[in-house]
Amino acid sequence: MKKRCVICLTQRIDDMVRLQIQPEDIVKEKIETGIKGMMGMVMGGDMEKVQKRIQRDAILMQAPDMITIPYDEWKKHGYKLDDIVVVTIEPEE
């Protein structure tokens, strides 16, 4: 699985660097705000869906994704905030 992510935070810890990443959102969902948005959710019966999305987003914000890499690799590639990286996860064979 490959996933495009944006670097939101870098933190150096001795000879390692911790990168906080977020999935890259190429297209964001438009969310109506204010009274009109709230009435639409209540009247449309989407309240449970909205509540679950808010709960999911809160959990993900509390525990962001992190990757720790060696300082030499970080320095070699020059990773910085708002850089887009591709994270690959593969099972060991």
PDB file of N, CA, C and O in Angstrom:
ATOM      1  N   MET A   1       0.849  -1.175   0.000  1.00  0.00           N
ATOM      2  CA  MET A   1       0.000   0.000   0.000  1.00  0.00           C
ATOM      3  C   MET A   1       0.892   1.234   0.000  1.00  0.00           C
ATOM      4  O   MET A   1       1.836   1.320   0.785  1.00  0.00           O
ATOM      5  N   LYS A   2       0.601   2.176  -0.865  1.00  0.00           N
ATOM      6  CA  LYS A   2       1.315   3.447  -0.914  1.00  0.00           C
ATOM      7  C   LYS A   2       0.348   4.554  -0.561  1.00  0.00           C
ATOM      8  O   LYS A   2      -0.809   4.545  -0.981  1.00  0.00           O
ATOM      9  N   LYS A   3       0.835   5.512   0.217  1.00  0.00           N
ATOM     10  CA  LYS A   3      -0.018   6.603   0.648  1.00  0.00           C
ATOM     11  C   LYS A   3       0.778   7.909   0.608  1.00  0.00           C
ATOM     12  O   LYS A   3       1.884   7.992   1.143  1.00  0.00           O
ATOM     13  N   ARG A   4       0.200   8.923  -0.031  1.00  0.00           N
ATOM     14  CA  ARG A   4       0.852  10.242  -0.059  1.00  0.00           C
ATOM     15  C   ARG A   4       0.513  10.984   1.221  1.00  0.00           C
ATOM     16  O   ARG A   4      -0.647  11.049   1.630  1.00  0.00           O
ATOM     17  N   CYS A   5       1.551  11.548   1.856  1.00  0.00           N
ATOM     18  CA  CYS A   5       1.374  12.257   3.121  1.00  0.00           C
ATOM     19  C   CYS A   5       2.117  13.583   3.093  1.00  0.00           C
ATOM     20  O   CYS A   5       3.055  13.765   2.317  1.00  0.00           O
ATOM     21  N   VAL A   6       1.690  14.505   3.944  1.00  0.00           N
ATOM     22  CA  VAL A   6       2.323  15.813   4.099  1.00  0.00           C
ATOM     23  C   VAL A   6       3.002  15.837   5.467  1.00  0.00           C
ATOM     24  O   VAL A   6       2.422  15.404   6.463  1.00  0.00           O
ATOM     25  N   ILE A   7       4.237  16.347   5.506  1.00  0.00           N
ATOM     26  CA  ILE A   7       4.955  16.468   6.776  1.00  0.00           C
ATOM     27  C   ILE A   7       4.437  17.706   7.499  1.00  0.00           C
ATOM     28  O   ILE A   7       4.457  18.808   6.952  1.00  0.00           O
ATOM     29  N   CYS A   8       3.968  17.513   8.748  1.00  0.00           N
ATOM     30  CA  CYS A   8       3.405  18.615   9.533  1.00  0.00           C
ATOM     31  C   CYS A   8       4.347  19.080  10.642  1.00  0.00           C
ATOM     32  O   CYS A   8       4.235  20.207  11.123  1.00  0.00           O
ATOM     33  N   LEU A   9       5.281  18.208  11.049  1.00  0.00           N
ATOM     34  CA  LEU A   9       6.154  18.530  12.176  1.00  0.00           C
ATOM     35  C   LEU A   9       7.418  17.693  12.053  1.00  0.00           C
ATOM     36  O   LEU A   9       7.360  16.522  11.679  1.00  0.00           O
ATOM     37  N   THR A  10       8.556  18.294  12.367  1.00  0.00           N
ATOM     38  CA  THR A  10       9.804  17.534  12.455  1.00  0.00           C
ATOM     39  C   THR A  10      10.386  17.782  13.834  1.00  0.00           C
ATOM     40  O   THR A  10      10.349  18.904  14.338  1.00  0.00           O
ATOM     41  N   GLN A  11      10.920  16.740  14.440  1.00  0.00           N
ATOM     42  CA  GLN A  11      11.493  16.850  15.780  1.00  0.00           C
ATOM     43  C   GLN A  11      12.742  15.979  15.834  1.00  0.00           C
ATOM     44  O   GLN A  11      12.678  14.771  15.609  1.00  0.00           O
ATOM     45  N   ARG A  12      13.880  16.605  16.136  1.00  0.00           N
ATOM     46  CA  ARG A  12      15.130  15.850  16.221  1.00  0.00           C
ATOM     47  C   ARG A  12      15.306  15.327  17.640  1.00  0.00           C
ATOM     48  O   ARG A  12      15.150  16.063  18.614  1.00  0.00           O
ATOM     49  N   ILE A  13      15.632  14.045  17.738  1.00  0.00           N
ATOM     50  CA  ILE A  13      15.897  13.387  19.016  1.00  0.00           C
ATOM     51  C   ILE A  13      17.222  12.643  18.846  1.00  0.00           C
ATOM     52  O   ILE A  13      17.256  11.549  18.284  1.00  0.00           O
ATOM     53  N   ASP A  14      18.318  13.245  19.337  1.00  0.00           N
ATOM     54  CA  ASP A  14      19.671  12.708  19.173  1.00  0.00           C
ATOM     55  C   ASP A  14      19.980  12.438  17.702  1.00  0.00           C
ATOM     56  O   ASP A  14      20.010  13.368  16.896  1.00  0.00           O
ATOM     57  N   ASP A  15      20.210  11.169  17.346  1.00  0.00           N
ATOM     58  CA  ASP A  15      20.578  10.833  15.970  1.00  0.00           C
ATOM     59  C   ASP A  15      19.382  10.367  15.146  1.00  0.00           C
ATOM     60  O   ASP A  15      19.550   9.733  14.105  1.00  0.00           O
ATOM     61  N   MET A  16      18.174  10.683  15.614  1.00  0.00           N
ATOM     62  CA  MET A  16      16.948  10.326  14.900  1.00  0.00           C
ATOM     63  C   MET A  16      16.094  11.590  14.700  1.00  0.00           C
ATOM     64  O   MET A  16      16.229  12.565  15.439  1.00  0.00           O
ATOM     65  N   VAL A  17      15.229  11.553  13.705  1.00  0.00           N
ATOM     66  CA  VAL A  17      14.283  12.646  13.468  1.00  0.00           C
ATOM     67  C   VAL A  17      12.893  12.038  13.364  1.00  0.00           C
ATOM     68  O   VAL A  17      12.671  11.073  12.633  1.00  0.00           O
ATOM     69  N   ARG A  18      11.976  12.612  14.096  1.00  0.00           N
ATOM     70  CA  ARG A  18      10.587  12.138  14.075  1.00  0.00           C
ATOM     71  C   ARG A  18       9.786  13.065  13.164  1.00  0.00           C
ATOM     72  O   ARG A  18       9.796  14.284  13.333  1.00  0.00           O
ATOM     73  N   LEU A  19       9.093  12.466  12.198  1.00  0.00           N
ATOM     74  CA  LEU A  19       8.257  13.215  11.267  1.00  0.00           C
ATOM     75  C   LEU A  19       6.791  12.933  11.582  1.00  0.00           C
ATOM     76  O   LEU A  19       6.358  11.781  11.589  1.00  0.00           O
ATOM     77  N   GLN A  20       6.040  13.986  11.838  1.00  0.00           N
ATOM     78  CA  GLN A  20       4.594  13.825  12.012  1.00  0.00           C
ATOM     79  C   GLN A  20       3.973  14.060  10.646  1.00  0.00           C
ATOM     80  O   GLN A  20       4.244  15.070   9.997  1.00  0.00           O
ATOM     81  N   ILE A  21       3.136  13.120  10.210  1.00  0.00           N
ATOM     82  CA  ILE A  21       2.561  13.197   8.866  1.00  0.00           C
ATOM     83  C   ILE A  21       1.038  13.138   8.912  1.00  0.00           C
ATOM     84  O   ILE A  21       0.438  12.625   9.856  1.00  0.00           O
ATOM     85  N   GLN A  22       0.440  13.679   7.860  1.00  0.00           N
ATOM     86  CA  GLN A  22      -1.015  13.610   7.663  1.00  0.00           C
ATOM     87  C   GLN A  22      -1.266  13.149   6.235  1.00  0.00           C
ATOM     88  O   GLN A  22      -0.501  13.489   5.332  1.00  0.00           O
ATOM     89  N   PRO A  23      -2.322  12.383   6.020  1.00  0.00           N
ATOM     90  CA  PRO A  23      -2.655  12.012   4.636  1.00  0.00           C
ATOM     91  C   PRO A  23      -2.897  13.272   3.812  1.00  0.00           C
ATOM     92  O   PRO A  23      -3.504  14.229   4.291  1.00  0.00           O
ATOM     93  N   GLU A  24      -2.419  13.264   2.578  1.00  0.00           N
ATOM     94  CA  GLU A  24      -2.617  14.412   1.700  1.00  0.00           C
ATOM     95  C   GLU A  24      -4.040  14.381   1.162  1.00  0.00           C
ATOM     96  O   GLU A  24      -4.467  13.388   0.572  1.00  0.00           O
ATOM     97  N   ASP A  25      -4.764  15.458   1.366  1.00  0.00           N
ATOM     98  CA  ASP A  25      -6.123  15.585   0.842  1.00  0.00           C
ATOM     99  C   ASP A  25      -6.073  16.404  -0.431  1.00  0.00           C
ATOM    100  O   ASP A  25      -5.936  17.627  -0.387  1.00  0.00           O
ATOM    101  N   ILE A  26      -6.184  15.728  -1.573  1.00  0.00           N
ATOM    102  CA  ILE A  26      -6.154  16.429  -2.843  1.00  0.00           C
ATOM    103  C   ILE A  26      -7.467  17.182  -3.040  1.00  0.00           C
ATOM    104  O   ILE A  26      -7.476  18.327  -3.494  1.00  0.00           O
ATOM    105  N   VAL A  27      -8.566  16.535  -2.696  1.00  0.00           N
ATOM    106  CA  VAL A  27      -9.878  17.156  -2.789  1.00  0.00           C
ATOM    107  C   VAL A  27     -10.529  17.063  -1.419  1.00  0.00           C
ATOM    108  O   VAL A  27     -10.657  15.980  -0.848  1.00  0.00           O
ATOM    109  N   LYS A  28     -10.935  18.209  -0.903  1.00  0.00           N
ATOM    110  CA  LYS A  28     -11.581  18.230   0.406  1.00  0.00           C
ATOM    111  C   LYS A  28     -13.090  18.345   0.249  1.00  0.00           C
ATOM    112  O   LYS A  28     -13.601  19.016  -0.647  1.00  0.00           O
ATOM    113  N   GLU A  29     -13.782  17.663   1.156  1.00  0.00           N
ATOM    114  CA  GLU A  29     -15.241  17.687   1.162  1.00  0.00           C
ATOM    115  C   GLU A  29     -15.714  19.027   1.700  1.00  0.00           C
ATOM    116  O   GLU A  29     -15.208  19.502   2.716  1.00  0.00           O
ATOM    117  N   LYS A  30     -16.680  19.640   1.026  1.00  0.00           N
ATOM    118  CA  LYS A  30     -17.226  20.910   1.465  1.00  0.00           C
ATOM    119  C   LYS A  30     -18.215  20.655   2.592  1.00  0.00           C
ATOM    120  O   LYS A  30     -19.145  19.860   2.452  1.00  0.00           O
ATOM    121  N   ILE A  31     -18.003  21.339   3.712  1.00  0.00           N
ATOM    122  CA  ILE A  31     -18.887  21.185   4.871  1.00  0.00           C
ATOM    123  C   ILE A  31     -19.586  22.516   5.109  1.00  0.00           C
ATOM    124  O   ILE A  31     -18.936  23.542   5.308  1.00  0.00           O
ATOM    125  N   GLU A  32     -20.915  22.489   5.085  1.00  0.00           N
ATOM    126  CA  GLU A  32     -21.682  23.706   5.334  1.00  0.00           C
ATOM    127  C   GLU A  32     -21.632  24.022   6.823  1.00  0.00           C
ATOM    128  O   GLU A  32     -21.745  23.130   7.664  1.00  0.00           O
ATOM    129  N   THR A  33     -21.462  25.308   7.136  1.00  0.00           N
ATOM    130  CA  THR A  33     -21.409  25.728   8.535  1.00  0.00           C
ATOM    131  C   THR A  33     -22.591  26.634   8.846  1.00  0.00           C
ATOM    132  O   THR A  33     -23.344  27.020   7.952  1.00  0.00           O
ATOM    133  N   GLY A  34     -22.743  26.962  10.100  1.00  0.00           N
ATOM    134  CA  GLY A  34     -23.798  27.870  10.527  1.00  0.00           C
ATOM    135  C   GLY A  34     -25.146  27.180  10.639  1.00  0.00           C
ATOM    136  O   GLY A  34     -25.245  25.954  10.611  1.00  0.00           O
ATOM    137  N   ILE A  35     -26.169  27.991  10.764  1.00  0.00           N
ATOM    138  CA  ILE A  35     -27.536  27.501  10.953  1.00  0.00           C
ATOM    139  C   ILE A  35     -27.986  26.674   9.756  1.00  0.00           C
ATOM    140  O   ILE A  35     -28.598  25.620   9.929  1.00  0.00           O
ATOM    141  N   LYS A  36     -27.689  27.139   8.537  1.00  0.00           N
ATOM    142  CA  LYS A  36     -28.121  26.422   7.337  1.00  0.00           C
ATOM    143  C   LYS A  36     -27.505  25.021   7.304  1.00  0.00           C
ATOM    144  O   LYS A  36     -28.187  24.047   6.983  1.00  0.00           O
ATOM    145  N   GLY A  37     -26.220  24.922   7.635  1.00  0.00           N
ATOM    146  CA  GLY A  37     -25.552  23.620   7.652  1.00  0.00           C
ATOM    147  C   GLY A  37     -26.114  22.697   8.715  1.00  0.00           C
ATOM    148  O   GLY A  37     -26.329  21.513   8.456  1.00  0.00           O
ATOM    149  N   MET A  38     -26.355  23.222   9.905  1.00  0.00           N
ATOM    150  CA  MET A  38     -26.909  22.411  11.002  1.00  0.00           C
ATOM    151  C   MET A  38     -28.323  21.945  10.673  1.00  0.00           C
ATOM    152  O   MET A  38     -28.666  20.790  10.925  1.00  0.00           O
ATOM    153  N   MET A  39     -29.148  22.831  10.113  1.00  0.00           N
ATOM    154  CA  MET A  39     -30.519  22.456   9.770  1.00  0.00           C
ATOM    155  C   MET A  39     -30.514  21.387   8.689  1.00  0.00           C
ATOM    156  O   MET A  39     -31.318  20.455   8.729  1.00  0.00           O
ATOM    157  N   GLY A  40     -29.614  21.517   7.725  1.00  0.00           N
ATOM    158  CA  GLY A  40     -29.524  20.518   6.657  1.00  0.00           C
ATOM    159  C   GLY A  40     -29.158  19.148   7.202  1.00  0.00           C
ATOM    160  O   GLY A  40     -29.686  18.133   6.748  1.00  0.00           O
ATOM    161  N   MET A  41     -28.243  19.117   8.189  1.00  0.00           N
ATOM    162  CA  MET A  41     -27.842  17.837   8.778  1.00  0.00           C
ATOM    163  C   MET A  41     -28.988  17.209   9.561  1.00  0.00           C
ATOM    164  O   MET A  41     -29.238  16.008   9.460  1.00  0.00           O
ATOM    165  N   VAL A  42     -29.682  18.038  10.344  1.00  0.00           N
ATOM    166  CA  VAL A  42     -30.784  17.521  11.168  1.00  0.00           C
ATOM    167  C   VAL A  42     -31.939  17.067  10.284  1.00  0.00           C
ATOM    168  O   VAL A  42     -32.491  15.986  10.488  1.00  0.00           O
ATOM    169  N   MET A  43     -32.306  17.887   9.307  1.00  0.00           N
ATOM    170  CA  MET A  43     -33.438  17.574   8.452  1.00  0.00           C
ATOM    171  C   MET A  43     -33.126  16.422   7.500  1.00  0.00           C
ATOM    172  O   MET A  43     -34.012  15.640   7.153  1.00  0.00           O
ATOM    173  N   GLY A  44     -31.881  16.322   7.085  1.00  0.00           N
ATOM    174  CA  GLY A  44     -31.493  15.287   6.140  1.00  0.00           C
ATOM    175  C   GLY A  44     -31.247  13.937   6.792  1.00  0.00           C
ATOM    176  O   GLY A  44     -31.055  12.942   6.093  1.00  0.00           O
ATOM    177  N   GLY A  45     -31.249  13.884   8.126  1.00  0.00           N
ATOM    178  CA  GLY A  45     -31.026  12.624   8.821  1.00  0.00           C
ATOM    179  C   GLY A  45     -29.566  12.184   8.808  1.00  0.00           C
ATOM    180  O   GLY A  45     -29.273  11.015   9.055  1.00  0.00           O
ATOM    181  N   ASP A  46     -28.653  13.101   8.525  1.00  0.00           N
ATOM    182  CA  ASP A  46     -27.235  12.781   8.461  1.00  0.00           C
ATOM    183  C   ASP A  46     -26.523  13.028   9.790  1.00  0.00           C
ATOM    184  O   ASP A  46     -25.294  12.980   9.833  1.00  0.00           O
ATOM    185  N   MET A  47     -27.240  13.287  10.854  1.00  0.00           N
ATOM    186  CA  MET A  47     -26.632  13.659  12.133  1.00  0.00           C
ATOM    187  C   MET A  47     -25.699  12.559  12.647  1.00  0.00           C
ATOM    188  O   MET A  47     -24.614  12.856  13.148  1.00  0.00           O
ATOM    189  N   GLU A  48     -26.105  11.307  12.529  1.00  0.00           N
ATOM    190  CA  GLU A  48     -25.267  10.206  13.013  1.00  0.00           C
ATOM    191  C   GLU A  48     -23.976  10.128  12.203  1.00  0.00           C
ATOM    192  O   GLU A  48     -22.902   9.903  12.761  1.00  0.00           O
ATOM    193  N   LYS A  49     -24.080  10.311  10.909  1.00  0.00           N
ATOM    194  CA  LYS A  49     -22.908  10.282  10.028  1.00  0.00           C
ATOM    195  C   LYS A  49     -21.938  11.414  10.387  1.00  0.00           C
ATOM    196  O   LYS A  49     -20.728  11.199  10.461  1.00  0.00           O
ATOM    197  N   VAL A  50     -22.466  12.604  10.605  1.00  0.00           N
ATOM    198  CA  VAL A  50     -21.649  13.756  10.966  1.00  0.00           C
ATOM    199  C   VAL A  50     -20.990  13.535  12.330  1.00  0.00           C
ATOM    200  O   VAL A  50     -19.812  13.843  12.513  1.00  0.00           O
ATOM    201  N   GLN A  51     -21.744  13.008  13.267  1.00  0.00           N
ATOM    202  CA  GLN A  51     -21.220  12.752  14.611  1.00  0.00           C
ATOM    203  C   GLN A  51     -20.071  11.735  14.562  1.00  0.00           C
ATOM    204  O   GLN A  51     -19.068  11.902  15.255  1.00  0.00           O
ATOM    205  N   LYS A  52     -20.211  10.696  13.757  1.00  0.00           N
ATOM    206  CA  LYS A  52     -19.148   9.691  13.630  1.00  0.00           C
ATOM    207  C   LYS A  52     -17.904  10.294  12.984  1.00  0.00           C
ATOM    208  O   LYS A  52     -16.785   9.982  13.391  1.00  0.00           O
ATOM    209  N   ARG A  53     -18.086  11.159  11.976  1.00  0.00           N
ATOM    210  CA  ARG A  53     -16.946  11.801  11.319  1.00  0.00           C
ATOM    211  C   ARG A  53     -16.206  12.714  12.291  1.00  0.00           C
ATOM    212  O   ARG A  53     -14.975  12.734  12.310  1.00  0.00           O
ATOM    213  N   ILE A  54     -16.951  13.471  13.099  1.00  0.00           N
ATOM    214  CA  ILE A  54     -16.333  14.364  14.089  1.00  0.00           C
ATOM    215  C   ILE A  54     -15.555  13.556  15.120  1.00  0.00           C
ATOM    216  O   ILE A  54     -14.447  13.933  15.502  1.00  0.00           O
ATOM    217  N   GLN A  55     -16.137  12.437  15.573  1.00  0.00           N
ATOM    218  CA  GLN A  55     -15.480  11.569  16.547  1.00  0.00           C
ATOM    219  C   GLN A  55     -14.198  10.973  15.954  1.00  0.00           C
ATOM    220  O   GLN A  55     -13.163  10.948  16.622  1.00  0.00           O
ATOM    221  N   ARG A  56     -14.258  10.497  14.718  1.00  0.00           N
ATOM    222  CA  ARG A  56     -13.078   9.934  14.045  1.00  0.00           C
ATOM    223  C   ARG A  56     -11.977  10.975  13.912  1.00  0.00           C
ATOM    224  O   ARG A  56     -10.813  10.690  14.196  1.00  0.00           O
ATOM    225  N   ASP A  57     -12.337  12.180  13.481  1.00  0.00           N
ATOM    226  CA  ASP A  57     -11.349  13.239  13.309  1.00  0.00           C
ATOM    227  C   ASP A  57     -10.695  13.621  14.631  1.00  0.00           C
ATOM    228  O   ASP A  57      -9.497  13.900  14.670  1.00  0.00           O
ATOM    229  N   ALA A  58     -11.472  13.637  15.721  1.00  0.00           N
ATOM    230  CA  ALA A  58     -10.924  13.962  17.039  1.00  0.00           C
ATOM    231  C   ALA A  58      -9.920  12.909  17.493  1.00  0.00           C
ATOM    232  O   ALA A  58      -8.877  13.249  18.053  1.00  0.00           O
ATOM    233  N   ILE A  59     -10.220  11.645  17.260  1.00  0.00           N
ATOM    234  CA  ILE A  59      -9.303  10.566  17.643  1.00  0.00           C
ATOM    235  C   ILE A  59      -8.010  10.665  16.835  1.00  0.00           C
ATOM    236  O   ILE A  59      -6.922  10.526  17.393  1.00  0.00           O
ATOM    237  N   LEU A  60      -8.119  10.902  15.532  1.00  0.00           N
ATOM    238  CA  LEU A  60      -6.936  11.000  14.687  1.00  0.00           C
ATOM    239  C   LEU A  60      -6.086  12.219  15.031  1.00  0.00           C
ATOM    240  O   LEU A  60      -4.862  12.159  14.909  1.00  0.00           O
ATOM    241  N   MET A  61      -6.691  13.307  15.453  1.00  0.00           N
ATOM    242  CA  MET A  61      -5.939  14.504  15.838  1.00  0.00           C
ATOM    243  C   MET A  61      -5.158  14.276  17.131  1.00  0.00           C
ATOM    244  O   MET A  61      -4.078  14.842  17.303  1.00  0.00           O
ATOM    245  N   GLN A  62      -5.685  13.457  18.041  1.00  0.00           N
ATOM    246  CA  GLN A  62      -5.013  13.186  19.314  1.00  0.00           C
ATOM    247  C   GLN A  62      -3.801  12.288  19.126  1.00  0.00           C
ATOM    248  O   GLN A  62      -2.842  12.387  19.891  1.00  0.00           O
ATOM    249  N   ALA A  63      -3.822  11.424  18.138  1.00  0.00           N
ATOM    250  CA  ALA A  63      -2.723  10.479  17.908  1.00  0.00           C
ATOM    251  C   ALA A  63      -2.297  10.549  16.447  1.00  0.00           C
ATOM    252  O   ALA A  63      -2.657   9.681  15.651  1.00  0.00           O
ATOM    253  N   PRO A  64      -1.521  11.591  16.087  1.00  0.00           N
ATOM    254  CA  PRO A  64      -1.128  11.724  14.680  1.00  0.00           C
ATOM    255  C   PRO A  64      -0.136  10.638  14.273  1.00  0.00           C
ATOM    256  O   PRO A  64       0.546  10.057  15.118  1.00  0.00           O
ATOM    257  N   ASP A  65      -0.063  10.371  12.971  1.00  0.00           N
ATOM    258  CA  ASP A  65       0.877   9.386  12.440  1.00  0.00           C
ATOM    259  C   ASP A  65       2.293   9.935  12.543  1.00  0.00           C
ATOM    260  O   ASP A  65       2.535  11.109  12.261  1.00  0.00           O
ATOM    261  N   MET A  66       3.226   9.078  12.949  1.00  0.00           N
ATOM    262  CA  MET A  66       4.620   9.471  13.100  1.00  0.00           C
ATOM    263  C   MET A  66       5.522   8.441  12.431  1.00  0.00           C
ATOM    264  O   MET A  66       5.236   7.243  12.434  1.00  0.00           O
ATOM    265  N   ILE A  67       6.608   8.930  11.862  1.00  0.00           N
ATOM    266  CA  ILE A  67       7.644   8.066  11.313  1.00  0.00           C
ATOM    267  C   ILE A  67       8.964   8.577  11.889  1.00  0.00           C
ATOM    268  O   ILE A  67       9.205   9.784  11.914  1.00  0.00           O
ATOM    269  N   THR A  68       9.805   7.676  12.342  1.00  0.00           N
ATOM    270  CA  THR A  68      11.111   8.053  12.865  1.00  0.00           C
ATOM    271  C   THR A  68      12.181   7.537  11.915  1.00  0.00           C
ATOM    272  O   THR A  68      12.220   6.351  11.588  1.00  0.00           O
ATOM    273  N   ILE A  69      13.051   8.444  11.473  1.00  0.00           N
ATOM    274  CA  ILE A  69      14.114   8.087  10.533  1.00  0.00           C
ATOM    275  C   ILE A  69      15.461   8.547  11.099  1.00  0.00           C
ATOM    276  O   ILE A  69      15.498   9.422  11.964  1.00  0.00           O
ATOM    277  N   PRO A  70      16.558   7.973  10.622  1.00  0.00           N
ATOM    278  CA  PRO A  70      17.880   8.428  11.061  1.00  0.00           C
ATOM    279  C   PRO A  70      18.138   9.878  10.623  1.00  0.00           C
ATOM    280  O   PRO A  70      17.677  10.307   9.565  1.00  0.00           O
ATOM    281  N   TYR A  71      18.866  10.609  11.437  1.00  0.00           N
ATOM    282  CA  TYR A  71      19.177  12.011  11.147  1.00  0.00           C
ATOM    283  C   TYR A  71      19.903  12.152   9.809  1.00  0.00           C
ATOM    284  O   TYR A  71      19.626  13.081   9.049  1.00  0.00           O
ATOM    285  N   ASP A  72      20.830  11.236   9.517  1.00  0.00           N
ATOM    286  CA  ASP A  72      21.583  11.294   8.253  1.00  0.00           C
ATOM    287  C   ASP A  72      20.661  11.242   7.033  1.00  0.00           C
ATOM    288  O   ASP A  72      20.869  11.965   6.059  1.00  0.00           O
ATOM    289  N   GLU A  73      19.651  10.388   7.095  1.00  0.00           N
ATOM    290  CA  GLU A  73      18.691  10.294   5.990  1.00  0.00           C
ATOM    291  C   GLU A  73      17.887  11.580   5.877  1.00  0.00           C
ATOM    292  O   GLU A  73      17.647  12.071   4.774  1.00  0.00           O
ATOM    293  N   TRP A  74      17.470  12.126   7.016  1.00  0.00           N
ATOM    294  CA  TRP A  74      16.697  13.373   7.036  1.00  0.00           C
ATOM    295  C   TRP A  74      17.525  14.506   6.431  1.00  0.00           C
ATOM    296  O   TRP A  74      17.014  15.302   5.643  1.00  0.00           O
ATOM    297  N   LYS A  75      18.803  14.577   6.802  1.00  0.00           N
ATOM    298  CA  LYS A  75      19.687  15.621   6.307  1.00  0.00           C
ATOM    299  C   LYS A  75      19.951  15.445   4.809  1.00  0.00           C
ATOM    300  O   LYS A  75      19.983  16.426   4.065  1.00  0.00           O
ATOM    301  N   LYS A  76      20.139  14.201   4.368  1.00  0.00           N
ATOM    302  CA  LYS A  76      20.423  13.894   2.965  1.00  0.00           C
ATOM    303  C   LYS A  76      19.280  14.361   2.046  1.00  0.00           C
ATOM    304  O   LYS A  76      19.530  14.948   0.994  1.00  0.00           O
ATOM    305  N   HIS A  77      18.034  14.099   2.446  1.00  0.00           N
ATOM    306  CA  HIS A  77      16.872  14.436   1.619  1.00  0.00           C
ATOM    307  C   HIS A  77      16.319  15.831   1.914  1.00  0.00           C
ATOM    308  O   HIS A  77      15.538  16.366   1.127  1.00  0.00           O
ATOM    309  N   GLY A  78      16.719  16.421   3.040  1.00  0.00           N
ATOM    310  CA  GLY A  78      16.278  17.774   3.361  1.00  0.00           C
ATOM    311  C   GLY A  78      14.783  17.896   3.601  1.00  0.00           C
ATOM    312  O   GLY A  78      14.183  18.893   3.199  1.00  0.00           O
ATOM    313  N   TYR A  79      14.161  16.912   4.243  1.00  0.00           N
ATOM    314  CA  TYR A  79      12.722  16.962   4.520  1.00  0.00           C
ATOM    315  C   TYR A  79      12.387  18.196   5.363  1.00  0.00           C
ATOM    316  O   TYR A  79      13.101  18.528   6.309  1.00  0.00           O
ATOM    317  N   LYS A  80      11.302  18.862   5.008  1.00  0.00           N
ATOM    318  CA  LYS A  80      10.844  20.024   5.764  1.00  0.00           C
ATOM    319  C   LYS A  80       9.316  20.048   5.812  1.00  0.00           C
ATOM    320  O   LYS A  80       8.653  19.226   5.179  1.00  0.00           O
ATOM    321  N   LEU A  81       8.770  20.991   6.563  1.00  0.00           N
ATOM    322  CA  LEU A  81       7.314  21.103   6.691  1.00  0.00           C
ATOM    323  C   LEU A  81       6.673  21.295   5.324  1.00  0.00           C
ATOM    324  O   LEU A  81       7.228  21.961   4.450  1.00  0.00           O
ATOM    325  N   ASP A  82       5.514  20.709   5.158  1.00  0.00           N
ATOM    326  CA  ASP A  82       4.693  20.779   3.937  1.00  0.00           C
ATOM    327  C   ASP A  82       5.272  20.004   2.758  1.00  0.00           C
ATOM    328  O   ASP A  82       4.726  20.073   1.657  1.00  0.00           O
ATOM    329  N   ASP A  83       6.372  19.263   2.963  1.00  0.00           N
ATOM    330  CA  ASP A  83       6.858  18.367   1.917  1.00  0.00           C
ATOM    331  C   ASP A  83       5.897  17.196   1.785  1.00  0.00           C
ATOM    332  O   ASP A  83       5.321  16.739   2.773  1.00  0.00           O
ATOM    333  N   ILE A  84       5.727  16.716   0.565  1.00  0.00           N
ATOM    334  CA  ILE A  84       4.884  15.552   0.327  1.00  0.00           C
ATOM    335  C   ILE A  84       5.797  14.344   0.199  1.00  0.00           C
ATOM    336  O   ILE A  84       6.752  14.348  -0.578  1.00  0.00           O
ATOM    337  N   VAL A  85       5.488  13.305   0.976  1.00  0.00           N
ATOM    338  CA  VAL A  85       6.260  12.063   0.941  1.00  0.00           C
ATOM    339  C   VAL A  85       5.312  10.903   0.654  1.00  0.00           C
ATOM    340  O   VAL A  85       4.110  10.990   0.906  1.00  0.00           O
ATOM    341  N   VAL A  86       5.864   9.834   0.132  1.00  0.00           N
ATOM    342  CA  VAL A  86       5.071   8.632  -0.126  1.00  0.00           C
ATOM    343  C   VAL A  86       5.487   7.589   0.892  1.00  0.00           C
ATOM    344  O   VAL A  86       6.664   7.237   0.982  1.00  0.00           O
ATOM    345  N   VAL A  87       4.534   7.096   1.652  1.00  0.00           N
ATOM    346  CA  VAL A  87       4.787   6.067   2.654  1.00  0.00           C
ATOM    347  C   VAL A  87       4.320   4.734   2.063  1.00  0.00           C
ATOM    348  O   VAL A  87       3.180   4.601   1.618  1.00  0.00           O
ATOM    349  N   THR A  88       5.223   3.752   2.066  1.00  0.00           N
ATOM    350  CA  THR A  88       4.899   2.437   1.525  1.00  0.00           C
ATOM    351  C   THR A  88       4.890   1.421   2.658  1.00  0.00           C
ATOM    352  O   THR A  88       5.841   1.329   3.434  1.00  0.00           O
ATOM    353  N   ILE A  89       3.805   0.661   2.743  1.00  0.00           N
ATOM    354  CA  ILE A  89       3.679  -0.385   3.759  1.00  0.00           C
ATOM    355  C   ILE A  89       3.483  -1.697   3.026  1.00  0.00           C
ATOM    356  O   ILE A  89       2.531  -1.872   2.265  1.00  0.00           O
ATOM    357  N   GLU A  90       4.413  -2.623   3.273  1.00  0.00           N
ATOM    358  CA  GLU A  90       4.349  -3.922   2.616  1.00  0.00           C
ATOM    359  C   GLU A  90       4.575  -5.028   3.633  1.00  0.00           C
ATOM    360  O   GLU A  90       5.366  -4.856   4.560  1.00  0.00           O
ATOM    361  N   PRO A  91       3.902  -6.148   3.481  1.00  0.00           N
ATOM    362  CA  PRO A  91       4.136  -7.260   4.393  1.00  0.00           C
ATOM    363  C   PRO A  91       5.524  -7.873   4.135  1.00  0.00           C
ATOM    364  O   PRO A  91       6.018  -7.878   3.007  1.00  0.00           O
ATOM    365  N   GLU A  92       6.121  -8.375   5.187  1.00  0.00           N
ATOM    366  CA  GLU A  92       7.420  -9.034   5.046  1.00  0.00           C
ATOM    367  C   GLU A  92       7.223 -10.391   4.406  1.00  0.00           C
ATOM    368  O   GLU A  92       6.309 -11.132   4.768  1.00  0.00           O
ATOM    369  N   GLU A  93       8.075 -10.714   3.462  1.00  0.00           N
ATOM    370  CA  GLU A  93       7.922 -12.000   2.758  1.00  0.00           C
ATOM    371  C   GLU A  93       8.887 -13.021   3.288  1.00  0.00           C
ATOM    372  O   GLU A  93       8.903 -14.158   2.817  1.00  0.00           O
TER     373      GLU A  93
END
